[in-house]
Amino acid sequence: MDHDVIQLFDPESSTFTYFLVDRDSREAVAIDSVDRQVERDLLLVQRLDLRLRYVLETHAHADHSTGAGHLRERTGAQAA
């Protein structure tokens, strides 16, 4: 199985969001999403024809509000 890691940056909070993508199945995991960047993230999912399976938060975020709930609502992904 081959995977890609896509790194995105939110300049306002100086934080990174990552997408781990399985090249074969097109399934993806979003890691540490930012609420202000949900539309950007959804466009990425659409543009790359991904199926977002999980949304992960690695820690509590004091530097930004998470976009995890919005991504779950709009894609049907599960929280982890």
WORA-V450316 format. One line per field, one symbol per residue. ss: DSSP state (2 for helix, 1 for strand, 0 for the rest). phi: phi as a letter, one per 20 degrees, with the letter a starting at -180 (. if undefined). Layout:
ss = ???
phi = ???
This chain:
ss = 00111111110000111111110000111110012222222222222000111111000000000102222222200110
phi = .dcddddccdffdlcddccdceffemebceclfdgfdgfgffffgffeledfeccdceafdeeaefegfffffecnfeeb
